[in-house]
Amino acid sequence: MSQPRNTNEHSQFQRGATDLAQSYIPILQFLVVCGGVFGAGTWFNRIETKIESIESTLEKVFLDRWSATDMEHWAEVLKVQNPNMTLPEVRPSGPRYGR
């Protein structure tokens, strides 16, 4: 770039440098906002994954507490301990009974 020949060219050169510096500020602000949005999205995704993991663990714990075999055994014990109680017949289940 050539040296400015008069004060008018010199002031235009300084104005161009100032305009260039001012144009970087909005670009940097945009990049910071985009980075923040991306970081927040990643953070929320990790939280969602952890919550889903906890939910699936809780579902396994509470849904698989009593198997059909456990219920059959409990019904047999209940019959033995309470001979006067009328209980319905327990239907056998599981692979040994063809279900």
C-alpha positions in Angstrom: 0.0 0.0 0.0 1.3 3.4 -0.9 1.9 6.2 1.6 -0.8 8.9 1.7 0.2 12.0 -0.2 -1.8 14.6 1.7 -3.8 14.9 4.9 -7.1 14.0 3.1 -5.7 10.6 2.0 -4.2 10.1 5.5 -7.6 10.7 7.2 -9.2 8.3 4.7 -6.6 5.7 5.6 -7.3 6.1 9.3 -11.0 6.0 8.7 -10.6 2.7 6.8 -8.6 1.2 9.6 -11.3 2.3 12.1 -14.1 0.9 9.9 -12.2 -2.4 9.7 -11.8 -2.6 13.4 -15.5 -1.8 13.9 -16.5 -4.5 11.5 -14.7 -7.1 13.5 -16.7 -6.5 16.6 -20.1 -7.7 15.2 -18.4 -10.7 13.6 -16.8 -11.6 16.9 -20.1 -11.1 18.7 -21.8 -13.4 16.3 -19.1 -16.1 16.7 -19.4 -15.8 20.5 -23.2 -16.2 20.4 -22.9 -19.2 18.0 -20.3 -20.8 20.3 -22.5 -20.3 23.3 -25.6 -21.8 21.6 -23.6 -24.8 20.5 -22.1 -25.3 24.0 -25.5 -25.0 25.7 -27.0 -27.5 23.2 -24.2 -30.0 24.0 -24.7 -29.4 27.8 -28.5 -30.0 27.6 -27.9 -33.1 25.4 -25.6 -34.6 28.1 -28.2 -33.9 30.8 -31.0 -35.5 28.7 -28.8 -38.6 28.2 -28.1 -38.9 31.9 -31.8 -38.5 32.7 -32.8 -41.2 30.2 -30.2 -43.5 31.7 -31.6 -43.0 35.2 -35.2 -43.5 33.9 -34.3 -46.8 32.2 -32.5 -48.0 35.4 -35.5 -47.2 37.5 -37.9 -48.9 35.1 -35.8 -52.1 35.2 -35.7 -52.1 38.9 -39.4 -51.5 39.4 -40.8 -53.5 36.5 -38.7 -56.6 37.0 -39.2 -57.1 40.8 -41.7 -59.9 40.6 -41.3 -62.6 38.0 -44.1 -65.0 37.3 -42.2 -67.8 39.0 -41.8 -65.6 42.1 -45.6 -65.0 42.2 -46.3 -68.7 41.8 -44.0 -69.5 44.8 -45.6 -66.8 46.9 -49.1 -68.2 46.1 -47.9 -71.7 47.2 -46.5 -70.3 50.4 -49.7 -68.3 51.0 -51.8 -71.5 50.6 -49.6 -73.4 53.0 -49.6 -70.7 55.7 -53.4 -70.0 55.4 -55.2 -73.3 54.8 -58.6 -71.7 55.6 -58.2 -68.9 53.0 -59.9 -69.5 49.6 -57.5 -68.7 46.8 -58.0 -69.0 43.1 -55.8 -71.4 41.2 -52.6 -70.0 40.0 -52.0 -70.5 36.3 -48.5 -71.8 35.6 -46.5 -69.7 33.3 -43.0 -69.6 31.9 -41.1 -71.7 29.4 -41.6 -75.0 31.2 -45.4 -74.7 30.6 -45.2 -73.8 27.0 -45.9 -70.1 27.3 
